[in-house]
Structure formats: structure tokens, C-alpha cells
Amino acid sequence: MFDVLGLMRTKGLSFRQACVASHTDSRTARKYAGRALTKTSSGKVRVSRSDRLTRRMQFLSPSGPYALSVRGSKAASELARYWIAVDWYLATGDDSKLTAFEGKRMRSGKESFPYLTDRHALKKLGNANQVTFEDLYARAA
């Protein structure tokens, strides 16, 4: 369902095209993302620039990844940028993208969690195959 919203926002796909591309039934997408979608007078479905929907996403701690509830597309995008920075660092050794997250925290409900930027801890998790960008969204239990 978040794939549909993302494809509409970043690729400019129509609602129907985004549903097909993400293998998501349009009724399912409307059910779960309805607040982020609006119908125009001509019947076209549009997506808002951002939303406040809650997503379960992977977050990194020194002991490994865990699921965290992230509210809003802006926070989800920031977490995705963090994962890209981590992936870049582990692949190239270049930590320049990680510096943007030093001292920053991710809010989840009433709590906030620091982004893991310790290079040694990241390398340790990477060597143990605990860091995989493909698993950004937490799996449903």
C-alpha cells in the first residue's frame, strides 16, 4: 500500500498504474491509504504531498534491527535516507552521508530513538548480515 503512494509521488504514476506496478489491489490501497488519496471532480485519484499514516519500519540499534512505528511520509523518507546512508557506508567505506544523522533522533509515539551512527557498530552489524536495506519495512507478524 505504501508502494502505491510512493510510486504516485515519485514516479508520477496514476493510481491504477501504481496499483498494477506494486501488485496491490485498488480496493486494498483505498482501504489503508484512503486519507492520503483524494478523488477529483473528474474522477481521477490524486495523492497528497505527504501523509500522517503509521508505518512499521526497521530501525537500527547496536544489537541489530527492530520494528518501530513511524508516523508520516516525511519521517518514513528520513528513515529511508538513513538506511541509504548506512548501505552506502557499508558498501564503500564513505561515511559522509552518515554525518547528517549524527545526534539526530527518530520519534515513535512519545519516545525518540537515536540514529545509530557509530561506524564500528555499523560495520559489526554489516559483517553479521544484520543490515539489509531491502527489509526497510517491518514484516507483519
C-alpha positions in Angstrom: 0.0 0.0 0.0 2.9 2.4 0.7 4.4 1.4 -2.6 1.3 2.8 -4.3 1.7 6.1 -2.6 5.4 6.2 -3.3 5.0 5.4 -7.0 2.4 8.1 -7.4 4.5 10.7 -5.6 7.9 9.9 -7.1 7.2 8.5 -10.5 4.0 10.4 -11.3 2.1 7.2 -12.0 -1.7 7.2 -11.9 -3.5 5.4 -9.1 -4.3 2.5 -11.4 -0.7 2.3 -12.8 0.7 2.4 -9.3 -1.5 -0.4 -8.1 -0.5 -2.6 -11.0 3.2 -1.8 -10.6 3.1 -2.6 -6.9 0.8 -5.7 -7.3 -1.7 -4.1 -4.9 -5.5 -4.4 -5.3 -7.0 -0.9 -5.7 -9.6 -1.6 -3.0 -6.9 -2.6 -0.6 -4.9 0.6 -1.4 -8.0 2.7 -0.9 -8.8 1.0 2.4 -5.4 1.6 4.0 -4.3 4.8 2.3 -7.6 6.5 1.9 -6.6 9.5 3.9 -3.7 10.2 1.6 -5.9 9.9 -1.5 -8.5 12.2 -2.9 -10.8 12.0 -5.9 -11.1 14.9 -8.2 -14.3 16.1 -9.8 -13.3 14.3 -13.0 -12.9 11.0 -11.0 -9.1 10.9 -11.0 -7.4 9.7 -7.8 -4.7 12.1 -6.5 -2.2 11.6 -3.8 -1.3 14.2 -1.1 2.2 15.5 -0.9 2.6 13.9 2.4 0.6 11.9 4.9 0.3 11.0 8.6 -0.2 7.3 8.1 1.7 5.0 10.5 4.2 2.5 9.1 6.1 -0.3 10.8 9.7 0.2 9.7 13.1 -1.3 10.6 15.3 0.8 12.9 18.9 0.1 13.9 20.3 -0.3 17.4 23.7 -1.6 18.4 22.1 -5.0 18.9 20.5 -5.1 15.5 17.3 -4.0 13.7 13.9 -3.9 15.3 10.5 -2.7 14.2 9.4 0.8 15.1 6.1 2.6 14.4 6.9 5.7 12.2 4.2 8.2 11.6 4.1 10.2 8.4 5.7 10.0 5.0 8.3 12.7 5.9 9.6 10.6 8.8 9.5 7.5 6.7 11.5 9.2 4.0 14.1 10.4 6.5 14.5 6.8 7.8 14.8 5.6 4.3 17.6 8.2 3.7 19.3 6.9 6.8 19.2 3.3 5.5 20.7 4.5 2.2 23.5 6.3 4.1 24.2 3.1 6.1 24.1 1.0 3.0 26.5 3.4 1.2 28.9 3.4 4.2 29.0 -0.4 4.4 29.4 -0.7 0.6 32.0 2.0 0.1 33.5 2.9 3.5 32.5 6.6 2.8 30.7 7.9 5.9 29.9 11.4 4.5 26.2 10.6 4.2 26.0 9.3 7.8 27.1 12.6 9.3 23.7 14.1 8.6 22.2 11.7 11.2 24.7 12.2 14.0 22.9 13.5 17.0 19.5 13.1 15.4 16.6 11.1 16.7 13.6 9.3 15.3 10.3 9.9 17.1 7.9 7.0 17.6 4.9 7.8 19.7 6.1 9.6 22.9 9.6 8.2 22.6 12.5 9.1 20.5 15.4 6.9 19.4 18.9 8.0 18.3 20.1 7.0 14.9 23.0 4.6 15.1 25.9 6.3 13.5 28.8 4.6 15.4 30.9 3.3 12.5 32.3 0.3 14.4 28.9 -0.8 15.5 27.6 -0.5 11.9 30.5 -2.5 10.5 29.9 -5.2 13.1 26.2 -5.4 12.2 27.0 -5.3 8.5 29.5 -8.2 8.9 26.9 -10.2 10.7 24.4 -9.6 7.8 22.1 -7.7 10.2 21.8 -4.8 7.9 19.8 -5.2 4.7 18.2 -2.2 3.0 15.6 -4.5 1.4 14.0 -5.1 4.8 13.1 -1.4 5.4 9.5 -2.1 6.2 8.9 -4.5 9.1 7.2 -7.7 8.3 3.8 -8.3 9.7 3.7 -10.8 12.5 
